[in-house]
Amino acid sequence: MHDWGISEGYHDVAGRWRDVPAGTLAAIREAMGAPAPERGEGSPADGPPGTSPDDDPVVTFRPGSAPAGLTDGGPWALHTEDGAVIDGEAGAGLPPDLPLGYHRLVHRGDGRARLLVVSPGRCHLPADLRTWGWAAQLYATRSRESWGMGDLADLRRLAGWSRRLGAGICLLNPLHATVPDFPQASPYYPSSRCFRNPLYLRIEEVPGAGDAGVTGDGGFDLAALAADGRALNADRRIDRDRVWKLKGTALEHLWRRFTAGGGDPAFDAFCAEQGEALTGFATHSALTERFPGAWADWPEEYRRPESPAVARFAADHADRVGYHRWLQWLTETQLAAAGAGLDLMQDLAVGVDPGGADAWLWQDTMALGMRVGAPPDEFNTRGQDWSLPPFDPWHLRLAGYEPWIRTVRAGLRAAGGIRVDHVMGLFRLFWIPRGLGAKRGAYVRTRADELLAIVALESVRARAFIVGEDLGTVEAGVRETLAARKMLSYRLLYFEPMAARAFPELALTSVTTHDLATIAGLWSGSDIEDQRRIGLSPNEAAMRGLRDKLARLEGLPADATAEVAIERTYAALAEAPSRVLLATLDDALAVAERPNMPGTVTEWPNWSLALPRTLEEIEEAPLPRKIAAALTR
């Protein structure tokens, strides 16, 4: 193990040891700013910044258990999160009743500051949590009123119907923001994980929309735009560009009406609460409209968010920055309304678009020349490169974890829980030097204790539970650590070797995910045919093994219909003692195509297929009701 947390090898999913190529190690060292080893032997003597006891920038502990020695070295001042300042002399202990939160310890002699994270250590997890729900791709869940894709009003309707069926939760695809005017199909490739995608807005519920007439209103015709939007529902393939053109036209007009009418105090309060992060995001959005493309290709004076040129731009384009703030307020408002009657579980993507807002705002905390992904496994034999830059764990610490805190907090807004995608990344991430391919990556360790302490703190504050998606290559000890932190594991009936009744209690359990075959696709064999047709090399033996496993669960005959296979599979899942059970809406409608085909870009309509029935039809369909009856415990 390299001093900077770079692993020189790893065990693959089959348990075989894989040495990391020397070129990969050198590229990662360079990206992290680590000096190269001398004469090819050993590790660099200089450790990463902020890791010696004297300059450690972050200290985490539980209430009443501050480590000894924090106040040595001279007088100090403790700035608590609530704004109080407590002075002390060298060696004097910190207040024993220091509350949960983020506090700043400043050594007066040399000005050194440390972030003190007082964390409960364990996440919020109600003792009586025992529920089920749907896993939904919101963009795919359209009603007759949708403008070409599912929206937040559709989510509110889905939540109400789910609640009537006995559900207590709904897991959503990430609703993270994408770059304006370039709607990104993948919800796992966001511009920002701290803000939402306004594509999900229901235009008719935007303030002022009900008063916008079709005549005498500057030529604005909302009814015509709505008709054009609903006409997009005729095509099962979602065209986000056309959706945004229509919605953007309406929103531009409604923003002008909003500002002319004097605004809204609730909007002002939202802007004040979100502060500089919202301003930075909105400024990036406005800059992207002026300079399309990744921020690294902008004129040099705009590449740093703190530059004078950026400040001038924001002042000169205050209306446009305000517009993007307003879109976020609208989205948060509609999301909160959708989750008023049913717990929503947000999905927290593993990373961000290197050309997007978060990477621009926090570029000094990221290794922008690297990509994260996963080594080859049974179902992705070439490995995976997700084209997402990782946080540099050491520079993230020097930033006081601000980007991570804001990311987790955003995921928990208007949510009863979050699913942390690829939770193993909180322990180590698989870094891939750009251009080398996933087979030549290496694992880089993080400070998992600190990342998990922050997750626990934010979870308790939001009173929301946490699920860690721990599928794929999981190193020893990770699941035990998550359980000790009261984080639910993520288990799939497809993969677990035991019967459902033996699944762990501290888990969210489902049959499949958006990256795997639906039950109908697996049972009928169409998923294998789809993979062959687009030039992939499916693991046919493994797929047949999964089908045989489903057949054994409930004694399914080989000629059973997909609907029967789905119903009986979820009946078997219902035997699991896991705290949360999930069924996908794709399975509820016997959809054969999976939402996403890993390893493809344009070969498959990833994240772009709507469900074949509207919400109104789903509510009347028999199979969803049968699944609901099986899972209601």
C-alpha positions as CSV (number, residue, x, y, z in Angstrom):
1,M,0.0,0.0,0.0
2,H,1.4,3.4,-1.0
3,D,1.6,6.1,1.6
4,W,-1.0,8.1,-0.3
5,G,-3.5,5.3,-0.2
6,I,-2.8,3.9,-3.7
7,S,-3.1,0.1,-3.8
8,E,-0.5,-1.7,-5.9
9,G,-2.8,-4.6,-6.5
10,Y,-6.3,-6.0,-5.6
11,H,-8.3,-9.1,-5.5
12,D,-10.8,-9.3,-8.3
13,V,-14.4,-10.6,-8.0
14,A,-13.1,-14.2,-8.3
15,G,-10.5,-13.7,-5.5
16,R,-7.5,-13.6,-7.8
17,W,-4.8,-11.1,-7.1
18,R,-4.3,-8.5,-9.8
19,D,-1.1,-6.4,-9.9
20,V,-1.5,-2.8,-11.0
21,P,0.6,-1.7,-14.0
22,A,3.5,0.6,-13.1
23,G,2.2,3.2,-15.6
24,T,-1.1,3.4,-13.7
25,L,0.6,3.9,-10.4
26,A,2.8,6.7,-11.8
27,A,-0.2,8.4,-13.3
28,I,-2.2,8.3,-10.1
29,R,0.7,9.6,-8.1
30,E,1.1,12.5,-10.4
31,A,-2.6,13.3,-10.3
32,M,-2.4,13.4,-6.5
33,G,0.7,15.5,-6.4
34,A,2.8,12.7,-4.8
35,P,6.5,12.6,-5.5
36,A,7.7,9.6,-7.4
37,P,9.6,6.9,-5.6
38,E,13.4,7.0,-5.9
39,R,15.2,4.3,-7.9
40,G,11.9,2.4,-8.2
41,E,11.9,1.3,-4.6
42,G,9.6,1.9,-1.8
43,S,7.1,4.7,-1.3
44,P,7.7,8.5,-1.3
45,A,8.8,9.7,2.1
46,D,6.6,12.8,2.0
47,G,3.1,11.8,3.0
48,P,-0.1,13.5,1.8
49,P,-1.0,17.0,3.1
50,G,-2.8,17.2,6.4
51,T,-1.9,13.8,7.8
52,S,0.6,14.6,10.5
53,P,-0.7,15.0,14.0
54,D,0.3,18.7,14.0
55,D,-1.5,19.8,10.9
56,D,-4.4,17.3,10.7
57,P,-7.3,19.5,9.3
58,V,-10.2,17.2,10.3
59,V,-11.0,15.4,13.5
60,T,-14.2,13.3,14.0
61,F,-15.5,12.0,17.3
62,R,-18.7,11.2,19.1
63,P,-20.2,13.5,21.7
64,G,-18.1,13.7,24.9
65,S,-15.2,11.7,23.5
66,A,-12.9,14.4,22.0
67,P,-9.4,13.0,21.5
68,A,-6.6,14.1,23.9
69,G,-4.1,16.7,22.7
70,L,-6.4,18.7,20.5
71,T,-5.8,21.9,22.5
72,D,-2.1,21.5,23.1
73,G,0.3,24.1,21.8
74,G,-1.1,27.3,23.0
75,P,-4.3,29.3,23.5
76,W,-7.2,28.4,21.2
77,A,-10.7,29.5,20.2
78,L,-13.6,27.2,19.4
79,H,-16.1,28.5,16.9
80,T,-19.2,26.4,17.3
81,E,-21.7,25.8,14.5
82,D,-24.3,27.9,16.1
83,G,-22.0,30.9,16.1
84,A,-20.7,30.9,19.7
85,V,-16.9,31.4,20.4
86,I,-15.3,29.6,23.3
87,D,-11.8,30.6,24.3
88,G,-9.3,28.3,26.1
89,E,-5.7,27.9,27.2
90,A,-3.3,25.2,26.1
91,G,-4.2,21.8,27.4
92,A,-7.6,22.9,28.6
93,G,-10.3,20.3,27.5
94,L,-13.0,21.1,25.0
95,P,-16.5,21.5,26.5
96,P,-17.8,18.1,27.3
97,D,-21.3,19.0,26.1
98,L,-20.2,20.0,22.6
99,P,-23.2,19.3,20.4
100,L,-23.5,17.3,17.2
101,G,-22.3,19.4,14.3
102,Y,-19.4,21.0,12.6
103,H,-17.2,23.2,14.8
104,R,-13.9,25.0,14.1
105,L,-11.0,24.9,16.4
106,V,-8.4,27.7,15.8
107,H,-5.0,27.8,17.5
108,R,-4.4,31.5,18.2
109,G,-0.6,31.2,18.1
110,D,-0.2,30.2,14.4
111,G,-3.7,30.4,13.1
112,R,-4.0,26.7,12.4
113,A,-7.7,25.6,12.1
114,R,-9.3,22.2,12.4
115,L,-12.7,21.0,11.5
116,L,-14.2,19.1,14.4
117,V,-17.0,16.8,13.3
118,V,-19.1,15.7,16.3
119,S,-21.1,12.8,14.9
120,P,-23.5,10.3,16.4
121,G,-21.5,7.6,14.6
122,R,-24.6,5.7,13.6
123,C,-27.2,6.7,11.0
124,H,-30.9,7.3,11.7
125,L,-32.8,4.0,11.5
126,P,-36.2,3.7,13.0
127,A,-36.6,0.5,15.0
128,D,-40.0,-0.1,13.4
129,L,-38.9,0.4,9.8
130,R,-40.3,-2.4,7.8
131,T,-41.8,-1.5,4.5
132,W,-41.8,-1.9,0.8
133,G,-42.0,0.3,-2.2
134,W,-41.4,0.8,-5.9
135,A,-38.1,1.6,-7.6
136,A,-39.0,4.0,-10.3
137,Q,-37.2,5.8,-13.2
138,L,-39.1,9.0,-12.9
139,Y,-38.4,10.2,-16.4
140,A,-40.0,6.9,-17.7
141,T,-43.1,7.2,-15.5
142,R,-45.4,9.3,-17.6
143,S,-49.0,10.3,-17.2
144,R,-51.4,11.6,-19.8
145,E,-50.5,15.1,-18.6
146,S,-46.7,14.7,-19.0
147,W,-44.7,16.7,-21.5
148,G,-42.8,13.8,-23.0
149,M,-41.3,12.5,-19.7
150,G,-42.3,11.8,-16.1
151,D,-42.3,14.9,-13.9
152,L,-42.7,15.8,-10.2
153,A,-46.5,16.0,-10.4
154,D,-46.4,12.4,-11.8
155,L,-44.2,11.5,-8.8
156,R,-46.8,13.0,-6.5
157,R,-49.5,10.8,-8.2
158,L,-47.2,7.7,-8.1
159,A,-46.6,8.3,-4.4
160,G,-50.4,8.6,-3.6
161,W,-51.2,5.4,-5.5
162,S,-48.3,3.5,-3.9
163,R,-49.5,4.6,-0.5
164,R,-53.0,3.3,-1.2
165,L,-51.4,-0.1,-2.1
166,G,-49.6,-0.2,1.2
167,A,-46.2,1.0,0.2
168,G,-44.1,3.2,2.4
169,I,-41.2,4.2,0.2
170,C,-40.3,5.0,-3.4
171,L,-36.7,4.8,-4.7
172,L,-36.0,7.3,-7.5
173,N,-33.3,7.6,-10.1
174,P,-31.0,10.5,-9.3
175,L,-32.7,13.8,-9.9
176,H,-29.4,15.7,-10.0
177,A,-28.9,18.8,-12.2
178,T,-27.5,18.6,-15.7
179,V,-25.8,21.3,-17.7
180,P,-28.4,23.8,-19.0
181,D,-29.5,23.4,-22.7
182,F,-27.7,20.1,-22.9
183,P,-30.0,17.6,-21.1
184,Q,-27.9,14.6,-20.2
185,A,-29.7,11.3,-20.5
186,S,-27.8,9.5,-17.8
187,P,-28.9,10.5,-14.3
188,Y,-25.6,9.2,-13.0
189,Y,-23.6,11.8,-15.0
190,P,-24.7,15.1,-13.4
191,S,-23.4,18.6,-13.5
192,S,-24.2,18.9,-9.8
193,R,-25.3,16.5,-7.0
194,C,-26.2,19.4,-4.8
195,F,-29.1,20.7,-7.1
196,R,-31.9,19.2,-9.1
197,N,-32.8,18.9,-12.8
198,P,-35.6,21.4,-13.8
199,L,-36.6,19.0,-16.6
200,Y,-38.7,17.3,-14.0
201,L,-40.9,20.4,-13.4
202,R,-44.6,20.3,-14.0
203,I,-45.0,23.6,-15.9
204,E,-48.7,24.0,-15.1
205,E,-47.9,24.1,-11.4
206,V,-45.2,26.8,-11.6
207,P,-46.3,30.0,-9.9
208,G,-48.1,32.2,-12.4
209,A,-48.9,29.4,-14.9
210,G,-52.5,29.4,-14.0
211,D,-52.8,33.1,-14.8
212,A,-50.9,33.0,-18.0
213,G,-53.5,33.5,-20.8
214,V,-53.3,32.5,-24.4
215,T,-53.9,36.0,-25.6
216,G,-52.8,39.4,-24.5
217,D,-49.8,37.9,-22.7
218,G,-46.9,38.7,-25.0
219,G,-48.0,36.0,-27.4
220,F,-47.4,33.3,-24.8
221,D,-49.6,30.3,-25.4
222,L,-49.2,27.8,-22.6
223,A,-52.0,25.6,-23.9
224,A,-50.2,25.2,-27.2
225,L,-46.9,24.4,-25.5
226,A,-48.7,21.8,-23.3
227,A,-50.3,20.2,-26.3
228,D,-47.0,19.9,-28.1
229,G,-45.4,18.5,-24.9
230,R,-48.1,15.9,-24.5
231,A,-47.8,14.9,-28.1
232,L,-44.3,13.7,-27.3
233,N,-45.8,10.9,-25.2
234,A,-46.7,9.1,-28.5
235,D,-43.0,8.1,-28.8
236,R,-41.8,5.7,-26.2
237,R,-38.3,7.0,-26.6
238,I,-37.8,10.2,-24.6
239,D,-36.4,13.2,-26.4
240,R,-35.0,15.4,-23.6
241,D,-33.9,18.1,-26.1
242,R,-37.4,18.7,-27.3
243,V,-38.9,18.4,-23.8
244,W,-36.5,21.1,-22.6
245,K,-37.1,23.4,-25.6
246,L,-40.8,23.4,-24.7
247,K,-40.4,23.6,-20.9
248,G,-37.6,26.2,-21.2
249,T,-39.8,28.4,-23.4
250,A,-42.6,28.3,-20.8
251,L,-40.2,28.9,-17.9
252,E,-38.5,31.9,-19.5
253,H,-41.9,33.5,-19.8
254,L,-43.0,32.6,-16.3
255,W,-39.7,33.9,-14.8
256,R,-40.4,37.3,-16.4
257,R,-43.9,37.3,-14.9
258,F,-42.5,36.3,-11.5
259,T,-39.9,39.1,-11.4
260,A,-42.4,41.7,-12.7
261,G,-44.8,40.6,-9.9
262,G,-42.2,41.3,-7.2
263,G,-41.0,37.7,-6.5
264,D,-41.9,35.7,-3.5
265,P,-40.4,35.8,0.1
266,A,-40.2,32.0,0.1
267,F,-37.8,32.2,-2.9
268,D,-35.7,34.8,-1.1
269,A,-35.5,32.5,2.0
270,F,-34.5,29.6,-0.2
271,C,-31.7,31.6,-1.8
272,A,-30.4,32.8,1.6
273,E,-30.5,29.2,3.0
274,Q,-28.5,27.8,0.0
275,G,-26.1,30.7,0.0
276,E,-22.9,30.7,-2.0
277,A,-23.3,27.1,-3.3
278,L,-26.5,28.1,-5.1
279,T,-24.9,31.3,-6.4
280,G,-22.0,29.3,-7.7
281,F,-24.2,26.7,-9.3
282,A,-26.4,29.4,-10.9
283,T,-23.4,31.4,-12.1
284,H,-22.0,28.2,-13.7
285,S,-25.3,27.6,-15.4
286,A,-25.4,31.2,-16.8
287,L,-21.8,30.9,-18.0
288,T,-22.5,27.6,-19.7
289,E,-25.2,29.4,-21.8
290,R,-22.6,32.0,-22.8
291,F,-19.7,29.5,-23.3
292,P,-21.2,26.1,-24.3
293,G,-19.1,23.1,-23.4
294,A,-16.9,22.0,-20.5
295,W,-15.6,24.8,-18.3
296,A,-12.0,23.7,-18.9
297,D,-12.5,25.0,-22.5
298,W,-13.9,28.4,-21.5
299,P,-11.8,31.5,-21.8
300,E,-9.1,31.2,-19.1
301,E,-10.5,34.1,-17.0
302,Y,-13.7,32.2,-16.3
303,R,-12.2,28.8,-15.4
304,R,-11.9,29.7,-11.7
305,P,-15.1,30.4,-9.8
306,E,-13.4,33.0,-7.5
307,S,-11.9,35.0,-10.4
308,P,-12.7,38.7,-10.8
309,A,-14.1,38.0,-14.3
310,V,-16.6,35.5,-12.9
311,A,-17.7,38.1,-10.3
312,R,-18.2,40.7,-13.0
313,F,-20.1,38.2,-15.2
314,A,-22.5,37.4,-12.3
315,A,-23.1,41.1,-11.6
316,D,-23.7,41.9,-15.3
317,H,-26.0,38.9,-15.7
318,A,-27.8,39.0,-12.4
319,D,-31.2,38.3,-14.0
320,R,-29.9,35.1,-15.6
321,V,-28.2,34.0,-12.4
322,G,-31.5,34.7,-10.6
323,Y,-33.4,32.6,-13.2
324,H,-31.3,29.5,-12.5
325,R,-31.7,30.1,-8.7
326,W,-35.5,30.3,-9.3
327,L,-35.5,27.0,-11.2
328,Q,-33.9,25.3,-8.2
329,W,-36.5,26.8,-5.9
330,L,-39.3,25.5,-8.1
331,T,-37.8,22.1,-8.3
332,E,-37.3,21.8,-4.5
333,T,-40.9,23.0,-3.9
334,Q,-42.5,20.5,-6.3
335,L,-40.3,17.7,-4.9
336,A,-41.3,18.4,-1.4
337,A,-44.9,18.4,-2.4
338,A,-44.4,15.0,-4.1
339,G,-42.9,13.5,-1.0
340,A,-45.5,14.9,1.5
341,G,-47.4,11.6,1.8
342,L,-44.8,9.0,1.1
343,D,-41.1,8.7,1.9
344,L,-39.0,9.3,-1.1
345,M,-35.5,7.7,-1.4
346,Q,-33.1,9.8,-3.4
347,D,-30.4,8.0,-5.3
348,L,-26.9,9.6,-4.8
349,A,-24.8,9.2,-7.9
350,V,-21.1,8.2,-7.4
351,G,-19.7,11.3,-9.1
352,V,-20.2,14.2,-11.4
353,D,-19.5,15.4,-15.0
354,P,-16.0,16.8,-15.1
355,G,-17.3,19.7,-17.2
356,G,-20.1,20.5,-14.8
357,A,-20.8,22.9,-11.9
358,D,-19.6,20.8,-9.0
359,A,-16.2,20.1,-10.8
360,W,-15.9,23.8,-11.5
361,L,-16.7,25.0,-8.0
362,W,-14.6,22.4,-6.3
363,Q,-11.9,21.7,-8.9
364,D,-9.1,21.8,-6.4
365,T,-10.6,18.8,-4.5
366,M,-10.8,16.6,-7.6
367,A,-8.3,14.5,-9.6
368,L,-9.6,15.7,-12.9
369,G,-7.2,13.6,-15.0
370,M,-8.7,10.4,-13.5
371,R,-11.9,8.5,-14.0
372,V,-13.6,6.2,-11.6
373,G,-15.2,2.9,-12.4
374,A,-15.0,-0.8,-11.5
375,P,-12.7,-3.7,-12.4
376,P,-14.0,-6.5,-14.6
377,D,-16.6,-8.8,-13.0
378,E,-18.9,-11.7,-13.9
379,F,-21.5,-9.5,-15.8
380,N,-19.1,-6.7,-17.0
381,T,-16.2,-8.6,-18.3
382,R,-14.4,-5.5,-19.7
383,G,-14.8,-3.5,-16.5
384,Q,-16.5,-0.2,-16.3
385,D,-15.2,3.4,-16.8
386,W,-17.9,5.8,-15.6
387,S,-16.1,8.9,-17.0
388,L,-16.4,10.6,-13.6
389,P,-13.5,12.3,-11.8
390,P,-12.9,11.2,-8.2
391,F,-12.4,13.5,-5.2
392,D,-8.7,13.6,-4.2
393,P,-9.2,12.3,-0.7
394,W,-6.4,14.5,0.8
395,H,-7.4,17.7,-0.8
396,L,-11.0,17.0,0.1
397,R,-9.9,16.8,3.7
398,L,-8.1,20.1,3.4
399,A,-11.3,21.7,2.1
400,G,-13.0,20.5,5.3
401,Y,-15.2,18.1,3.4
402,E,-17.4,21.0,2.3
403,P,-18.3,19.4,-1.1
404,W,-19.1,16.1,0.5
405,I,-21.2,17.6,3.3
406,R,-23.2,19.7,0.8
407,T,-23.7,16.6,-1.5
408,V,-25.0,14.4,1.3
409,R,-27.2,17.2,2.7
410,A,-28.7,17.9,-0.7
411,G,-29.6,14.2,-1.2
412,L,-31.4,14.2,2.1
413,R,-33.6,17.2,1.3
414,A,-37.2,16.2,0.9
415,A,-36.2,12.5,1.4
416,G,-36.9,9.8,3.9
417,G,-33.7,8.1,2.9
418,I,-30.9,8.0,0.3
419,R,-29.3,5.2,-1.6
420,V,-25.5,5.8,-1.8
421,D,-24.5,4.5,-5.2
422,H,-21.3,2.4,-5.1
423,V,-20.9,2.8,-1.3
424,M,-17.6,1.0,-1.5
425,G,-16.3,4.3,-2.8
426,L,-16.4,5.7,0.7
427,F,-13.7,3.1,1.5
428,R,-11.7,3.0,-1.7
429,L,-12.4,4.0,-5.3
430,F,-11.2,2.3,-8.5
431,W,-9.2,5.1,-10.3
432,I,-8.6,4.8,-14.1
433,P,-6.1,7.1,-15.8
434,R,-7.9,8.7,-18.7
435,G,-7.4,6.6,-21.8
436,L,-6.0,3.5,-20.2
437,G,-9.2,1.5,-19.8
438,A,-10.8,-0.1,-16.8
439,K,-8.5,-3.2,-16.8
440,R,-5.6,-0.9,-15.9
441,G,-7.1,0.9,-13.0
442,A,-6.1,0.8,-9.3
443,Y,-7.8,1.3,-6.0
444,V,-7.3,4.5,-4.0
445,R,-8.2,4.6,-0.3
446,T,-10.2,7.4,1.3
447,R,-10.7,8.3,5.0
448,A,-13.8,6.2,5.3
449,D,-14.2,6.9,9.0
450,E,-14.6,10.6,8.3
451,L,-16.9,10.2,5.3
452,L,-19.1,7.8,7.2
453,A,-19.2,10.1,10.3
454,I,-20.5,12.9,8.1
455,V,-23.1,10.6,6.5
456,A,-24.3,9.6,10.0
457,L,-24.5,13.2,11.2
458,E,-26.5,14.3,8.2
459,S,-28.7,11.3,8.4
460,V,-29.6,11.9,12.0
461,R,-30.3,15.6,11.3
462,A,-32.6,14.8,8.4
463,R,-34.2,11.8,10.2
464,A,-33.6,9.8,7.1
465,F,-32.1,6.3,6.7
466,I,-29.2,5.4,4.5
467,V,-28.8,2.5,2.1
468,G,-25.3,1.6,0.8
469,E,-25.3,0.1,-2.7
470,D,-22.7,-2.6,-2.0
471,L,-22.9,-4.7,-5.2
472,G,-19.9,-5.9,-7.2
473,T,-16.4,-6.3,-5.8
474,V,-16.8,-5.7,-2.0
475,E,-13.7,-6.0,0.1
476,A,-13.7,-7.8,3.4
477,G,-15.1,-5.8,6.4
478,V,-17.1,-3.2,4.4
479,R,-20.5,-4.7,5.0
480,E,-19.7,-5.2,8.7
481,T,-18.7,-1.6,9.0
482,L,-21.9,-0.4,7.3
483,A,-24.0,-2.6,9.6
484,A,-22.2,-1.1,12.6
485,R,-23.0,2.3,11.3
486,K,-26.7,1.4,10.9
487,M,-26.5,1.7,7.1
488,L,-28.7,-0.8,5.2
489,S,-26.9,-3.1,2.8
490,Y,-28.3,-3.5,-0.7
491,R,-29.1,-7.1,-1.7
492,L,-30.4,-8.6,-4.9
493,L,-32.3,-11.9,-5.1
494,Y,-30.5,-12.4,-8.4
495,F,-27.1,-12.6,-6.7
496,E,-27.6,-13.8,-3.2
497,P,-26.7,-17.5,-2.8
498,M,-29.2,-18.2,0.0
499,A,-33.0,-18.3,0.1
500,A,-34.7,-15.0,0.7
501,R,-35.7,-16.0,4.2
502,A,-32.0,-16.0,5.1
503,F,-31.3,-12.5,3.8
504,P,-29.9,-10.0,6.3
505,E,-32.4,-7.8,8.2
506,L,-30.3,-4.7,7.9
507,A,-30.8,-4.5,4.1
508,L,-32.9,-3.1,1.3
509,T,-33.6,-6.1,-0.9
510,S,-34.8,-6.2,-4.5
511,V,-34.7,-8.7,-7.4
512,T,-32.8,-6.6,-9.9
513,T,-31.6,-3.1,-10.7
514,H,-31.6,-0.6,-13.6
515,D,-28.2,-2.0,-14.8
516,L,-29.4,-5.7,-14.9
517,A,-31.9,-7.6,-16.9
518,T,-35.6,-7.2,-15.9
519,I,-37.3,-10.4,-15.0
520,A,-39.2,-10.5,-18.3
521,G,-36.0,-9.9,-20.2
522,L,-34.2,-12.7,-18.3
523,W,-37.1,-15.1,-18.4
524,S,-37.8,-14.7,-22.1
525,G,-34.2,-14.6,-23.2
526,S,-34.7,-11.3,-24.9
527,D,-32.0,-9.6,-22.8
528,I,-29.4,-11.9,-24.2
529,E,-30.7,-11.3,-27.7
530,D,-30.5,-7.6,-27.1
531,Q,-26.9,-7.8,-26.0
532,R,-25.9,-9.9,-29.0
533,R,-27.7,-7.6,-31.4
534,I,-25.8,-4.5,-30.2
535,G,-22.4,-6.2,-30.3
536,L,-21.9,-7.1,-26.6
537,S,-20.7,-10.4,-25.4
538,P,-23.2,-11.5,-22.8
539,N,-22.2,-14.1,-20.1
540,E,-24.8,-16.5,-21.3
541,A,-24.0,-19.2,-18.8
542,A,-24.4,-16.8,-15.9
543,M,-27.7,-15.5,-17.4
544,R,-29.0,-19.0,-17.8
545,G,-28.0,-19.7,-14.2
546,L,-30.1,-16.7,-13.0
547,R,-33.1,-18.0,-15.0
548,D,-32.7,-21.4,-13.5
549,K,-32.5,-19.9,-10.1
550,L,-35.8,-18.1,-10.6
551,A,-37.4,-21.3,-11.8
552,R,-36.3,-23.1,-8.6
553,L,-37.7,-20.4,-6.3
554,E,-41.3,-21.3,-6.8
555,G,-41.2,-24.3,-9.0
556,L,-41.9,-22.4,-12.2
557,P,-42.5,-24.5,-15.3
558,A,-40.2,-23.8,-18.2
559,D,-43.1,-22.5,-20.3
560,A,-44.5,-20.1,-17.7
561,T,-45.3,-16.6,-19.0
562,A,-43.2,-13.7,-17.9
563,E,-46.0,-12.3,-15.8
564,V,-46.3,-15.6,-13.9
565,A,-42.5,-15.6,-13.4
566,I,-42.6,-12.0,-12.1
567,E,-45.5,-12.7,-9.7
568,R,-43.9,-15.7,-8.2
569,T,-40.4,-14.1,-7.9
570,Y,-41.8,-11.3,-5.9
571,A,-43.7,-13.7,-3.7
572,A,-40.4,-15.4,-3.0
573,L,-38.8,-12.0,-2.3
574,A,-41.5,-11.3,0.3
575,E,-40.0,-13.9,2.5
576,A,-37.0,-11.8,3.2
577,P,-36.8,-10.3,6.7
578,S,-35.0,-7.2,5.2
579,R,-36.2,-3.9,6.5
580,V,-37.1,-2.6,3.0
581,L,-38.3,-4.6,0.0
582,L,-38.4,-3.0,-3.5
583,A,-40.1,-4.0,-6.8
584,T,-39.3,-2.2,-10.0
585,L,-42.0,-0.6,-12.0
586,D,-40.4,-2.2,-15.1
587,D,-41.1,-5.6,-13.6
588,A,-44.6,-4.5,-12.6
589,L,-45.4,-4.0,-16.3
590,A,-43.4,-7.0,-17.5
591,V,-41.0,-4.7,-19.5
592,A,-38.4,-6.7,-21.3
593,E,-35.8,-3.9,-21.9
594,R,-33.5,-2.9,-19.1
595,P,-33.2,0.9,-18.4
596,N,-29.5,0.9,-18.9
597,M,-27.0,-1.4,-20.6
598,P,-23.6,-1.0,-19.1
599,G,-20.7,-0.8,-21.5
600,T,-22.7,1.1,-24.2
601,V,-23.0,4.7,-25.2
602,T,-25.3,5.0,-28.3
603,E,-25.9,1.3,-29.0
604,W,-28.8,1.2,-26.5
605,P,-31.4,3.8,-25.6
606,N,-29.9,4.2,-22.1
607,W,-32.2,6.1,-19.6
608,S,-34.5,7.0,-22.5
609,L,-37.2,4.4,-22.6
610,A,-40.6,5.4,-21.1
611,L,-42.7,2.7,-19.5
612,P,-45.1,1.2,-22.1
613,R,-48.2,2.3,-20.1
614,T,-49.2,5.6,-18.5
615,L,-49.6,6.1,-14.8
616,E,-53.4,6.0,-15.3
617,E,-53.1,2.6,-16.9
618,I,-50.6,1.4,-14.3
619,E,-53.0,2.1,-11.6
620,E,-55.6,-0.2,-13.2
621,A,-53.2,-3.0,-14.2
622,P,-53.5,-6.3,-12.3
623,L,-49.8,-7.3,-12.0
624,P,-48.7,-4.3,-9.9
625,R,-51.5,-5.1,-7.5
626,K,-50.4,-8.7,-7.2
627,I,-46.9,-7.6,-6.5
628,A,-48.1,-5.1,-3.9
629,A,-50.2,-7.7,-2.2
630,A,-47.2,-10.1,-1.9
631,L,-44.9,-7.4,-0.5
632,T,-47.2,-5.8,2.0
633,R,-46.2,-7.3,5.3
